[in-house]
């Protein structure tokens, strides 16, 4: 689920360019902190950015100061689970209210439409840099 570079793709049909949830699956925290803390702009006010990661990785990120950088940007953290367990197994309002999400997780990009199973719900896949761009602009990268 790391999601470095790679191509973009969409599922769910229709226009997927607007994004209201950035769902990061186990991102490389140091790289993510450098991207959001590098002066590229603030998070779009209508976009939620949520990262799933292990408790151990979060503790390391806190010790290194990366968690503070990410929190200041607006990243929320969920520990010790993955996106495929949220929404279906564990009710999760951000998924239930999202219209379009973008994720760096190939697994979640594949399974999310079936897991959410809601008409009009759209999923985009992108690398970490594309997800950060979407968080800033509210739009999926081309």
C-alpha positions as CSV (number, residue, x, y, z in Angstrom):
1,X,0.0,0.0,0.0
2,X,3.0,2.4,0.1
3,X,2.0,4.3,-3.1
4,X,5.0,6.1,-4.4
5,X,4.8,7.1,-8.0
6,X,2.8,5.3,-10.6
7,X,-0.1,6.1,-12.9
8,X,-3.4,7.5,-12.2
9,X,-6.6,5.7,-12.7
10,X,-10.2,6.0,-11.8
11,X,-13.2,3.7,-11.2
12,X,-16.8,4.2,-10.7
13,X,-17.5,6.0,-14.0
14,X,-18.3,9.6,-14.6
15,X,-16.3,12.7,-13.8
16,X,-13.9,12.0,-11.0
17,X,-12.0,15.3,-11.0
18,X,-13.4,16.7,-7.7
19,X,-12.1,15.1,-4.5
20,X,-13.4,15.4,-1.0
21,X,-11.5,12.6,0.8
22,X,-7.8,11.7,0.4
23,X,-7.4,8.2,1.8
24,X,-3.8,7.4,2.4
25,X,-2.9,3.8,3.1
26,X,0.3,3.4,5.0
27,X,2.1,6.3,3.4
28,X,5.9,6.9,3.7
29,X,5.6,9.4,6.5
30,X,8.9,11.2,6.0
31,X,8.2,11.8,2.3
32,X,4.6,12.9,3.0
33,X,5.7,15.3,5.7
34,X,8.3,16.8,3.2
35,X,5.6,17.2,0.6
36,X,3.0,18.9,2.8
37,X,5.6,21.0,4.8
38,X,7.5,22.2,1.8
39,X,5.6,25.5,1.2
40,X,3.4,24.1,-1.6
41,X,0.2,25.5,0.0
42,X,-2.5,24.7,2.5
43,X,-4.9,21.9,2.4
44,X,-8.2,22.7,0.6
45,X,-10.9,23.4,3.2
46,X,-13.4,21.0,1.7
47,X,-11.0,18.0,1.6
48,X,-10.3,15.6,4.5
49,X,-7.0,13.8,4.5
50,X,-6.8,10.6,6.5
51,X,-3.9,8.2,6.8
52,X,-4.1,4.7,8.1
53,X,-0.8,3.5,9.6
54,X,0.5,1.3,12.4
55,X,0.8,2.6,15.9
56,X,4.6,1.9,15.7
57,X,4.9,4.1,12.6
58,X,2.9,6.9,14.2
59,X,5.1,6.8,17.3
60,X,8.2,7.0,15.0
61,X,6.6,9.9,13.1
62,X,5.9,11.7,16.4
63,X,9.4,11.3,17.6
64,X,10.8,12.7,14.3
65,X,8.4,15.6,14.2
66,X,6.7,14.4,11.1
67,X,3.3,13.8,12.8
68,X,3.2,17.4,13.9
69,X,3.9,18.6,10.3
70,X,1.2,16.4,9.0
71,X,-1.3,17.4,11.6
72,X,-0.7,21.0,11.0
73,X,-1.5,20.4,7.3
74,X,-4.7,18.7,8.3
75,X,-3.8,15.0,8.1
76,X,-5.9,12.8,10.5
77,X,-4.5,9.4,11.6
78,X,-6.2,6.0,12.1
79,X,-4.0,3.3,13.7
80,X,-3.8,-0.4,13.3
81,X,-6.2,-1.0,10.5
82,X,-6.5,-0.6,6.7
83,X,-9.0,1.2,4.6
84,X,-10.6,-2.0,3.5
85,X,-11.8,-2.6,7.1
86,X,-13.3,0.9,7.4
87,X,-16.8,1.6,6.3
88,X,-18.0,-1.9,6.0
89,X,-16.7,-3.7,9.1
90,X,-16.3,-0.4,11.1
91,X,-18.8,2.3,10.3
92,X,-16.8,5.3,9.2
93,X,-18.6,8.6,8.4
94,X,-15.9,10.1,6.2
95,X,-16.3,7.3,3.7
96,X,-20.1,7.3,4.0
97,X,-20.3,11.0,3.2
98,X,-17.6,11.1,0.5
99,X,-18.5,11.6,-3.1
100,X,-15.1,11.1,-4.6
101,X,-11.9,9.9,-2.9
102,X,-8.3,9.6,-4.1
103,X,-6.0,7.0,-2.6
104,X,-2.4,5.9,-2.9
105,X,-3.4,2.3,-2.1
106,X,-3.9,0.1,-5.1
107,X,-5.7,-2.4,-2.9
108,X,-8.2,0.2,-1.7
109,X,-8.7,1.7,-5.2
110,X,-9.7,-1.7,-6.4
111,X,-12.0,-2.7,-3.5
112,X,-13.5,0.6,-2.4
113,X,-16.3,0.8,-5.0
114,X,-17.6,-2.6,-3.9
115,X,-17.1,-1.9,-0.2
116,X,-18.8,1.4,-0.2
117,X,-21.5,0.2,-2.7
118,X,-23.2,3.5,-3.1
119,X,-24.4,5.0,-6.4
120,X,-22.4,7.9,-7.6
121,X,-19.4,7.1,-5.4
122,X,-16.1,7.5,-7.3
123,X,-12.5,6.4,-6.6
124,X,-9.2,7.7,-8.1
125,X,-5.8,6.2,-7.7
126,X,-2.6,8.2,-7.6
127,X,0.9,8.2,-6.2
128,X,1.6,10.1,-3.0
129,X,2.4,13.4,-4.8
130,X,-0.9,13.3,-6.7
131,X,-2.8,12.7,-3.5
132,X,-1.1,15.7,-1.9
133,X,-1.9,17.8,-4.9
134,X,-5.6,16.7,-4.6
135,X,-5.5,17.6,-0.9
136,X,-4.4,21.1,-1.8
137,X,-6.7,21.8,-4.7
138,X,-9.7,19.6,-4.2
139,X,-9.2,18.2,-7.7
140,X,-7.7,14.9,-8.8
141,X,-4.5,15.3,-10.9
142,X,-5.0,14.7,-14.7
